Amino acid sequence: MSLIRQNLTVSERLGWQVMDTVDVPGAVYLDHAATTPMVPAALAAMTEQLRVVGNASSLHRAGRTARRVVEESRETIAQALHARPSEVVFTSGGTEADNLAVKGLFWSRRAADPRRVRILASAVEHHAVQHTLRYLEKFGFEVVELPVDRYGRVDPDALRDLLLGAWRSAAASKRRGPADRALPARGKAKPK
Ligand SMILES: Cc1ncc(COP(=O)(O)O)c(C=O)c1O
């Protein structure tokens, strides 16, 4: 039985959607983190908006109408995700979202507390995340790579050891006083 046929059988059993990709008709597409077909309701809502004018940043009536649509969409998505509307940020794609999340988080943490310079990241991050981490190293952040198992799952023991180590050295430097609070540099976490 061909690989494609096997995949079809598995996906049919699990009720997955079988679709024709550009080059392999009948193949099962599993990379939905990269691209996924829009559900008809989302497609219809977006198409409707693409037909009308109005920049959501403009002050005139068309702009204010567009802004209302954006904010109502943000609220609907937040509700579906059990999040606050302020936690929903629209971006143009994955790379922009990764940069915003990683840089935003770590720069704001370091601004609040200059000792917070260590970043723990799994060894299998998308390269958009990896490039962002390499960039942050230039600003004094220390990136520690967390090993993963053969399924790509982070090793929980390595994570615990690193968190405990950071917690202990923070507690020790608190006892020593404010003059010596920088966390000691660490290398790559050792895979088990
Ligand atoms: C985690 C992650 N970041 C970034 C990207 C790249 O996304 P884009 O091409 O929209 O920038 C992907 C795409 O698969 C992704 O999975």
The ligand as an SDF file (V2000), in Angstrom:
LIG
                    3D

 16 16  0  0  0  0  0  0  0  0999 V2000
    5.8040   29.4210   14.6190 C   0  0  0  0  0  0  0  0  0  0  0  0
    5.8320   30.0080   13.2320 C   0  0  0  0  0  0  0  0  0  0  0  0
    6.3920   31.2310   13.0640 N   0  0  0  0  0  0  0  0  0  0  0  0
    6.4610   31.8070   11.8210 C   0  0  0  0  0  0  0  0  0  0  0  0
    5.9620   31.1680   10.7030 C   0  0  0  0  0  0  0  0  0  0  0  0
    6.0900   31.8640    9.3720 C   0  0  0  0  0  0  0  0  0  0  0  0
    4.9030   32.5470    9.1360 O   0  0  0  0  0  0  0  0  0  0  0  0
    4.8030   33.7170    8.0430 P   0  0  0  0  0  0  0  0  0  0  0  0
    5.2030   33.1190    6.7430 O   0  0  0  0  0  0  0  0  0  0  0  0
    3.3540   34.1180    8.0980 O   0  0  0  0  0  0  0  0  0  0  0  0
    5.6990   34.8580    8.4640 O   0  0  0  0  0  0  0  0  0  0  0  0
    5.3540   29.9040   10.8370 C   0  0  0  0  0  0  0  0  0  0  0  0
    4.8430   29.1820    9.6610 C   0  0  0  0  0  0  0  0  0  0  0  0
    4.6890   27.9810    9.6540 O   0  0  0  0  0  0  0  0  0  0  0  0
    5.2930   29.3100   12.1370 C   0  0  0  0  0  0  0  0  0  0  0  0
    4.7360   28.0960   12.3190 O   0  0  0  0  0  0  0  0  0  0  0  0
  1  2  1  0
  2  3  1  0
  2 15  2  0
  3  4  2  0
  4  5  1  0
  5  6  1  0
  5 12  2  0
  6  7  1  0
  7  8  1  0
  8  9  2  0
  8 10  1  0
  8 11  1  0
 12 13  1  0
 12 15  1  0
 13 14  2  0
 15 16  1  0
M  END
$$$$
